[in-house]
């Protein structure tokens, strides 16, 4: 086991990827985890079922609150910060970009300042071991053509308010490393999927709608391509980067699983038809096409060669094996997602840039 006797801060640990990271750290390390999360609509503490007071503490705080962060740093003296707290829904960023600027940019700045204060006050040799891991997205690179892959040196070209805010946070982290020598590392990941994924995102949205035999709305012509990464593979990658990544470096994390949105929905239908067939027939009949998202990037694809080569990471799940596990999880955990629906989760279409609302919405990431 690793990180014995160490404390790790995980921001956004009640979110989808953050909770997967915490589950992984609780299972695979001896670290004490402090989960810093303001518990927004997409947070769910039931996504961390194995948390115990001996290894885990929730701090319900906003990362924009500098005094509260300072208190946490002074009390727990972490050896590492894994920064995953972010507003992440592209459609919501189109309708309300201010919240994304506040959390993703101002929040990252505030966290960096308090981490730097803590780092400078930390005595050696603990100071040499401190790490700040910033978890970002491939969307900062913009849209690829039909060929090629994003690498760590790809130019930034964000096209949505969400991706612009994440690009800004990446630049802040890089600047705090270069200017103030904060020992930081950045990762940029492709689209995650897996258990505990909030229902507004593409794969859980389609699984749940398919189970209920409701219309399956696909944006545009359905040919937008994403590279899919099973969330537990991502959590393993972040653990490796935190422990062995080179300070000041960026590592891309991708599953080498490119699929068009339409193909993803068709595969979900096929798995559901096999695991829970309906007398009314195959679920592909439920697929419909709706107005595209403004500024919808056509294709993302990650080259994870650097991570694979330097740290020995590799995705364990293919898209088909990961999707099978994901669908089975939603079938076996209806109580988890039905509780979200009972809380009044609104599934009306958003992110149309001021046009009239439609029946459903989803986000790929």
C-alpha positions in Angstrom: 0.0 0.0 0.0 1.1 3.6 -0.7 0.8 7.0 1.0 1.1 5.4 4.4 0.4 8.0 7.1 -0.2 10.7 4.5 -3.1 13.0 4.1 -4.5 13.8 0.6 -7.0 16.5 -0.2 -9.5 15.6 -3.0 -11.5 18.5 -4.2 -14.9 17.6 -5.8 -14.7 14.2 -4.2 -18.5 13.8 -4.2 -18.7 14.1 -8.0 -18.4 11.3 -10.6 -14.6 11.2 -11.1 -13.8 12.5 -7.7 -15.7 9.8 -5.9 -14.1 7.1 -8.1 -10.7 8.6 -7.1 -11.6 8.4 -3.4 -12.9 4.8 -3.7 -9.6 3.9 -5.4 -7.5 5.6 -2.7 -9.4 4.0 0.1 -9.0 0.6 -1.5 -5.4 0.8 -2.8 -3.6 3.1 -0.4 -3.2 3.8 3.3 -3.9 7.6 2.9 -6.3 9.6 5.0 -8.6 11.4 2.5 -10.2 14.9 3.1 -13.0 15.4 0.6 -13.5 19.1 -0.1 -16.8 19.5 -1.9 -19.6 22.2 -1.7 -22.1 19.5 -2.6 -23.8 20.9 -5.7 -26.7 19.3 -7.6 -24.4 16.7 -9.2 -22.7 15.7 -5.9 -23.6 12.4 -4.2 -22.1 11.1 -1.0 -23.7 7.7 -1.6 -21.0 7.3 -4.3 -18.5 6.7 -1.6 -20.0 3.8 0.2 -16.8 2.5 1.9 -15.9 5.8 3.6 -15.1 5.4 7.4 -14.0 8.1 9.9 -10.6 6.4 10.3 -9.7 7.1 6.7 -12.0 9.8 5.4 -13.4 13.2 6.3 -15.9 15.4 4.4 -15.3 19.1 4.4 -18.4 20.8 2.9 -16.6 23.9 1.5 -16.5 26.0 -1.6 -13.0 26.2 -3.1 -13.6 29.9 -3.7 -13.6 30.4 0.1 -10.0 31.2 0.9 -10.3 31.4 4.8 -12.0 28.0 4.9 -9.4 26.4 2.7 -6.6 27.9 4.8 -8.2 26.4 8.0 -8.3 23.0 6.3 -4.6 23.2 5.2 -3.5 24.3 8.7 -5.5 21.5 10.4 -4.7 18.6 8.2 -1.3 19.4 6.7 -1.8 17.5 3.4 1.0 15.9 1.5 -0.9 16.2 -1.8 -3.9 17.9 -3.4 -5.9 16.3 -6.1 -8.0 19.0 -7.7 -11.1 17.7 -9.4 -13.8 20.2 -8.3 -15.3 21.8 -11.3 -18.5 22.7 -13.1 -18.4 20.3 -16.0 -21.7 20.3 -17.9 -21.1 21.9 -21.4 -24.8 22.7 -22.0 -25.1 24.4 -18.6 -22.1 26.5 -19.4 -23.7 27.8 -22.5 -26.8 29.0 -20.5 -24.9 30.1 -17.4 -21.2 30.7 -18.0 -20.7 32.8 -14.9 -20.8 29.8 -12.5 -18.1 28.1 -14.6 -15.9 31.2 -14.4 -16.4 31.4 -10.7 -15.7 27.7 -9.8 -13.3 26.6 -12.5 -11.2 29.8 -12.7 -11.6 31.7 -9.4 -11.9 28.5 -7.4 -8.7 27.1 -8.9 -6.9 30.4 -8.3 -8.0 30.4 -4.7 -7.0 26.8 -4.1 -3.6 27.5 -5.7 -2.9 30.4 -3.4 -3.8 28.4 -0.3 -1.8 25.4 -1.5 1.2 27.7 -2.2 0.9 29.2 1.3 0.8 25.7 2.8 3.7 24.5 0.6 6.0 27.4 1.6 5.3 26.9 5.3 5.9 23.1 5.1 9.3 22.0 6.5 11.7 19.7 4.6 11.6 16.9 3.7 7.8 17.0 3.6 8.0 20.0 1.4 10.0 18.1 -1.3 7.2 15.4 -1.3 4.3 17.8 -1.7 2.3 17.6 -5.0 -0.6 19.5 -6.5 -2.4 17.4 -9.2 -4.8 19.4 -11.4 -7.3 17.2 -13.3 -8.5 18.7 -16.6 -10.1 17.7 -19.9 -9.3 17.1 -23.5 -11.9 19.7 -24.4 -9.3 22.5 -23.8 -7.7 21.4 -27.2 -10.8 22.2 -29.2 -12.0 20.0 -32.1 -9.9 17.5 -34.1 -10.4 16.8 -37.8 -11.0 13.2 -39.0 -7.4 12.2 -38.3 -4.8 12.8 -35.6 -4.7 12.7 -31.8 -4.4 15.3 -29.0 -0.9 15.2 -27.4 0.5 17.1 -24.4 1.9 19.7 -26.8 -1.4 20.3 -28.8 -2.4 24.0 -28.8 -5.3 25.1 -26.7 -8.4 26.1 -28.7 -11.5 25.8 -26.4 -14.9 26.3 -28.0 -17.4 26.3 -25.1 -17.5 28.3 -21.9 -16.8 25.1 -20.0 -13.7 24.2 -22.0 -12.5 27.9 -21.9 -12.8 27.9 -18.1 -10.9 24.6 -17.8 -8.2 25.9 -20.2 -7.9 29.0 -18.0 -7.4 26.8 -14.9 -4.8 24.8 -16.7 -2.8 27.9 -17.5 -3.1 29.1 -13.9 -1.7 25.9 -12.6 1.2 26.0 -15.1 1.9 29.6 -14.1 2.0 28.8 -10.4 4.6 26.1 -11.1 6.7 28.3 -13.3 6.5 31.5 -11.3 6.1 30.3 -7.7 7.7 26.7 -8.0 4.5 25.1 -6.7 5.2 21.3 -7.5 2.2 20.8 -9.8 1.3 18.2 -12.4 -1.6 18.5 -14.9 -3.7 15.7 -16.5 -6.0 16.0 -19.4 -8.5 13.2 -19.8 -11.0 12.0 -22.4 -14.7 11.3 -21.8 -15.2 9.3 -18.6 -18.0 6.8 -18.0 -18.9 4.1 -15.5 -20.8 3.5 -12.2 -22.1 6.5 -10.2 -22.3 8.8 -13.3 -24.8 11.6 -12.9 -27.8 11.1 -15.2 -27.3 14.3 -17.2 -24.3 12.8 -19.0 -24.7 10.9 -22.3 -24.2 7.3 -21.2 -26.2 7.2 -18.0 -28.9 9.4 -19.6 -29.4 6.9 -22.4 -29.2 3.9 -20.1 -32.0 5.2 -17.8 -34.1 6.4 -20.7 -33.7 3.1 -22.4 -34.7 1.2 -19.3 -37.9 3.4 -19.2 -38.4 3.0 -23.0 -38.4 6.7 -23.5 -37.1 8.7 -26.5 -33.3 8.6 -26.9 -32.3 12.1 -28.2 -29.1 12.3 -30.2 -27.6 15.7 -31.0 -27.3 16.7 -34.7 -26.4 13.8 -37.0 -24.9 11.7 -34.1 -21.4 11.6 -35.8 -19.5 13.6 -33.2 -16.7 11.4 -32.0 -15.4 11.0 -28.4 -12.6 8.9 -26.9 -14.1 7.0 -23.9 -12.3 6.2 -20.7 -13.6 3.9 -18.0 -13.6 5.9 -14.8 -11.8 3.3 -12.7 -9.0 3.3 -15.3 -8.8 7.0 -14.9 -8.6 6.8 -11.1 -5.6 4.4 -11.4 -3.9 6.8 -13.8 -4.3 9.7 -11.4 -2.9 7.6 -8.6 0.2 6.9 -10.7 0.6 10.5 -11.8 0.4 11.7 -8.2 2.9 9.2 -7.0 5.4 9.1 -9.9 4.6 11.9 -12.3 7.3 14.5 -13.0 6.7 17.9 -11.5 5.7 20.5 -14.1 4.6 17.9 -16.7 1.3 17.3 -18.3 0.0 13.8 -19.0 -2.9 12.9 -21.3 -5.2 10.1 -20.1 -7.3 8.4 -22.8 -8.9 5.0 -23.4 -8.2 4.6 -27.1 -11.9 4.0 -27.5 -13.2 6.4 -30.2 -16.9 6.0 -30.9 -19.5 8.3 -32.5 -22.3 9.4 -30.2 -24.8 7.5 -32.4 -22.7 4.3 -32.1 -22.5 4.7 -28.3 -26.3 5.0 -28.1 -26.8 2.0 -30.4 -24.4 -0.1 -28.3 -26.3 0.9 -25.1 -29.5 -0.3 -26.8 -27.9 -3.6 -27.7 -26.7 -4.3 -24.2 -30.0 -3.3 -22.7 -31.9 -5.5 -25.2 -29.7 -8.5 -24.2 -29.8 -7.9 -20.4 -33.4 -6.7 -20.1 -35.3 -7.4 -23.3 -38.7 -5.8 -23.8 -41.7 -7.4 -25.7 -42.1 -4.1 -27.5 -38.9 -4.8 -29.5 -35.3 -3.5 -29.9 -34.6 -0.1 -28.3 -33.0 1.3 -31.4 -36.5 2.3 -32.5 -36.4 4.9 -29.7 -33.4 6.9 -31.2 -34.3 10.3 -32.5 -32.3 13.3 -33.7 -32.6 16.7 -32.1 -31.0 20.2 -32.7 -27.3 20.2 -32.2 -25.5 22.0 -29.5 -24.0 25.4 -30.5 -20.3 25.1 -31.1 -20.4 21.3 -30.8 -16.8 20.0 -31.2 -16.7 17.3 -33.9 -14.1 15.0 -32.6 -11.8 14.4 -29.6 -9.1 11.7 -29.4 -6.3 11.4 -26.8 -2.8 10.1 -27.3 -1.9 8.6 -23.9 1.5 7.3 -25.1 3.5 9.5 -22.6 1.5 8.1 -19.6 1.8 4.6 -20.9 5.5 4.9 -21.6 6.7 6.8 -18.5 4.4 5.4 -15.8 3.4 2.0 -17.2 -0.3 2.8 -17.2 -2.8 1.2 -19.6 -6.5 1.1 -19.8 -7.8 -2.3 -18.6 -11.3 -1.9 -20.0 -12.3 -1.8 -23.7 -15.3 0.4 -24.4 -17.4 -2.8 -24.8 -16.3 -4.4 -21.5 -16.6 -1.1 -19.6 -20.1 -0.4 -21.1 -21.3 -3.8 -20.1 -20.2 -3.3 -16.5 -21.7 0.2 -16.5 -25.1 -1.0 -17.8 -25.1 -3.9 -15.3 -24.3 -1.4 -12.5 -27.3 0.8 -13.4 -29.6 -2.2 -13.6 -28.4 -3.4 -10.1 -28.5 0.1 -8.5 -31.8 1.6 -9.5 -32.2 3.0 -6.0 -29.1 5.3 -6.6 -30.4 6.9 -9.8 -34.1 6.9 -8.8 -33.2 8.9 -5.7 -31.7 11.5 -8.0 -34.9 11.6 -10.0 -37.0 11.9 -6.9 -35.0 15.0 -5.8 -36.4 16.7 -8.8 -33.6 16.5 -11.3 -34.8 18.5 -14.3 -34.1 16.7 -17.7 -35.4 19.4 -20.0 -33.1 20.4 -22.9 -30.7 23.2 -22.1 -27.7 24.7 -23.8 -29.4 25.9 -27.0 -28.1 29.5 -26.7 -31.5 31.0 -26.2 -33.7 28.9 -28.5 -36.9 27.2 -27.2 -36.5 24.3 -24.8 -36.9 20.7 -26.0 -37.8 17.5 -24.3 -34.5 16.1 -23.1 -30.8 17.1 -22.8 -27.6 15.3 -22.2 -23.9 16.1 -22.1 -21.2 13.8 -23.4 -18.6 14.5 -20.8 
